[in-house]
């Protein structure tokens, strides 16, 4: 779980500050459910009147359904949409293998998904590379600008929208707090995953912040 307390819905001109919820992913999922439920009203036709359920393809590197995926399903149910009648939620998970995301994303597109859902930076990038026409909604993405998912928050462009986790923006502030607590601080150990987009983006920000504090 990332510790940023703010989330921005792509398309909003300014970030929205919210109170910390019990679980940060729940606020993200709330926005995502609204975005996906709008897909159930494609071309002004209510889901109940569609010839077939909306096929939602979800992609994750986890070992099964993540809280975001479960929250998406449960949120749609709470809005009155029923599994297999109004929507069908299919999940592909790669059990920690990020290299397998590209093939899994292409398979979701080949299987005829009407809408794609991604729960992190790597899975969002994989579905972006798999299609330029199928709508994509993401949640919990740390750096949509840095990873090239969107052109800007105000005008994302392309076929993607979703919710960004702005925890990265707190990285420089964390180092400032460390320096305030330990004035003679010289070294900080940061553990990161070399293939994880969030970790790499955070590492760059920490390096920049450290250089700025040295001056």
Secondary structure, DSSP 8 states (H G I E B T S, - for coil): -----EEEETT-SS-EE----SSHHHHHHHHHHHHHHHHTTGGG--GGGSSS-EEEEEEESSSS--HHHHHHHHHHHHTT--BTTTEEEEEEE-TT-GGGHHHHHHHHHHTT-SEEEESSHHHHHHHHHH-SSSEEEEEEES-TTTTTS-S-SS---TTEEEEEEGGGGGHHHHHHHHHHHSTT---------TT-HHHHHHHHHHHHHHHHHH-
